[in-house]
Amino acid sequence: MALLNINALAGFSPALDALTNWQRASLVEVVFCYRLGVLSATAVFNDAEVFREVAGHIPDKIAEANTRRYGVDLESRSTGQLRFYVDGDVPEAVLLGFTYAAIGKLAEWKRYRRDPDNKHSILIDRYDAESRLISVGEVERASGPELWKGPASLPQKAIAAGMNAIFLAKEAKDQSYLRLLPA
């Protein structure tokens, strides 16, 4: 199901605003991240063709993933630190995230997994390009709107437009997330 009323999000991400009507109609989710005072939008598609069109070059790890969802941080396309997301690779993993350096080489990747002790938390394991463990169990928790540190009008407009909003934040970092899904 496509994300409805995407026009309600206009002005928050120039890269999201620049998507064509066909690309916008193919969105199944948008995740805004407010990281160290900077807002970015990740566009999530379940159509690989649209994803390729939006993301441009797709690294092999992403192209070969067994996934139903493809995400790309739209603002990362202009920073040289490309961020991609696909479904998890093992039953307890809900998501995999990949960061590529400006030269197109994998810098690090993350496995987001369910916290068996807290249904409101995700645990993130971080790996370097050679899959050597960097950190285990970084906590990202879900709660109410108080977690969102970005523009207050963004969730207000999204909710008013009929989208479901999920608020998340990393516990040890200055990062909050607004996950927007169809109602």
N, C-alpha and C positions, 0 to 999 in steps of 0.2 A: 504494500500500500504506500503510495507516495505521500510525502509530507505536504499537507495542505497549507494554504495561506502563507507561503514562503515570502510573499511581498511584505508581510508584517515585519520581517527582519531587515528590511532595506536600511542601509546606512551604517550598519554595525560592522560589516566586512565588505570592503570594496571587491575583494576576490569572489565572494559569494554573490554579490550584486552583478558581477560580470558574467556569471554563468548564462548560457543560452536558455531559452524557454524549455527546450527539450531536456537539457541537463537538469534544470530546476525541477521539472515535472518528474524526473527519475530519482530525486532524493528520497531516501527512506528515513533519514535521520540527519540532524545537524548537531554537532557538539561544539559549543563555544568553550574556549579555554582562556582564563585570565591568569597569565603567568608573568610575575615580576612587573606588573603594570601594563602589560601588552595583551591585547585581545586578538585571538585568532579563531578561525572557524574550520572545523573538520567536516567535510561533506562525505556522507556515507551513502553508498549505492549498493543495490544487489544485482546490478547489470554491469558485467565486466566491460562491455563495449563502451558504455558511458563513462565508466571509471577511467579507462585508458584515454579517452578523449579529453577528460578533465585533467588527469594527472600527467599526461605526456609519457615520457619514458617510464616503464614499469620494471623495476629490478626483478631478477629471477625468483627470489624468495617470495615475492608478492604474487607474481604471475603463476607460480607453481603451487600456491597455497590451496588447501582444500577448505573453501570458505563460501558462505552465502552473502557475506557483506564485505565491501571494500571501502576503506576510508582513506582520505588524504587531507592533511592539514593544508588548506588552500594558501594561507599566508607563507607557509614554509617553502612554497615553490619559488618565492622571490628572495628568500634568505640564504639559500644554498644548504640548509639543513633540512632536507626533505623528510617528512614524517608520514608513514603509512601504517594502516591498521587493517587486520583481518581477524576472522574468528579464531578461537583457540585451537590448539593442535592436540590436546589431550582432554579427557572428560572434565577435569576440574578447572581447566583454563577457559576463561570467557573471551579472551582477546589476546592478540599478539600485537606489539607495536615495534616498528622499525625506524631508526633514524639513520639517514644516509648523509655523509659529508658532501661538501660542495663538489668533490671530484667524482661523485657517484659511487663511492665505496661505503659499505655498511660500517657505521660507527659503533652502534650498539643496538640491542633489541631487548624487549621486555615481554614477560609473560604475566598477564593479569589473571589471577586465579581466585576462586571463591575462598573466603575465610570460613573454615569449617566450624569456627566457634562464634561467628558473628555475621548474621545474614545482611547486615548493613555495611559491611566492609569488604573490600577487595585487597588482596595481598599482591604486591608487585615484586617479581624477581627480575633483576637487571643483569644483562650479560654483555660482554664485549663482542667485537666482530668475530672472534674465534670461539664464541660460546663459552668463554670462561666466566664464571659467576663473579659479578661485581658486588651485588647486594641481594639480600633475601628478605621478603616480607615487608617491604615498604607499604604503609597503610594508606589506603584511599577510602574514605568513608562517605556514605550517603546519609543525608539528613534533610533539614528544611532549608528555606531560602537564605537563612543566616550564613550558610556556607559560601554563597556567591559573593565574590569581592569585585566583580566587574560592574558595568553600568546597570544600575537598578532598573532602568526602563526596559532593558532587553527581556528579562523574564516576564515582566508585566505585559509587554506587547505580545510576546509569544503565547502566553496563557490566554490573553484577551482574544487572540486569533484562533483559539481552540486547540492549541498544542498541549501535549503533556510535558511537564518539565520535571527532570530529575536533577537534584543538586548534589554535587560531589566535591570533595576537597582532599588534597594530600595532607596528611598530618604533619609531616616534617618539612614541608616546602611551601613557599608562597604561590600556590596554584589552586585554583578552583575551577569547577566545570559546570556547565549548564547543558544537559543532554535534552534535546528537543525531539519528541516523537509524535506521530499522528495520534489524535485522540481516539 
